[in-house]
Amino acid sequence: MDTMSDTECRALLDEALYATIGVVSDGAPYVTPISFVKSGDALFFRCATGQRVDALRTDLRACVTVVRFFEETGEWESVMVRGTVRFIEDDETKSEVVSLLLEKYRAYEPAMGVALPELPIDDAVTFCIAVDDMSGRNSGRSLAPRTRPGRL
């Protein structure tokens, strides 16, 4: 495995379609997939209320991971961001986040076969995590069976 540079990590965060977010819920890890968009040095999220949001309201720490796997070669790369969640309450910032998310995901409308609807800014929870602590790894340039995901 090789360590990814800060530039490589940020590029993967810019390009990744989704992430997984880990939170602490009732004292146990809780990890779920989530849509996001990177803007500046922060990751922005918008989601419905539920266990993930309840956990974040209790403990603001979160860990976000993105992974890219190349099926043709078996190579992979991943970035992990740890940080503190900040809930966004002002409508102007919420509206900006909605616009950024729609801009990112509208490119995939033809593949989905449906158009993304306009999103109201007041029916979901919006939050961000500053990219303070970030690390990335990849399978390395000389991929060997020992570096493939799930190796024993």
Steps between C-alpha positions, in 0.01 A plus 500: 500500500602856438406817684313750285607864488273777623435596137404141409270477802323825412461389138330177609268695731412726205424203272334246733128449447420401856663438835439299810466686825573344835348636818461381857141397570409379848867422566545289184633575150233578242613529137278591206542615140432867434503746212732796545673782324843650572528875494819669608636316801171351615267213415131589491210262559122513488290216634176408670471473875557159653754299695802662329384856576390406852848358562668814363288724722631301798864467388626735228797279404483329162722304264438518126655256252499494121632207299567455131553148365626428149339174388730453201816496712388434856670821611331722755538828682327639806489817703388540860397830656443539872340806639236679698158556352354847476126516438398766252196699603500805274288476186757667274767237569243219481397629158864510386550139614187388314625675184843335528348155555263538204785623280708196594229237455309644202774361274368152587135565414518319161641185663234512774222547248335770708552868555605619843226713652551847635568461870347718767756624749293448813406131501841345566797528732804674354843473656868517418831362614818702458781310331746527788630146550527312171695196389503293186636167387507312173592151390833621370652508159618140512173331581553157647243254633598596855377857445159411356198589715390226734834322507548250779 
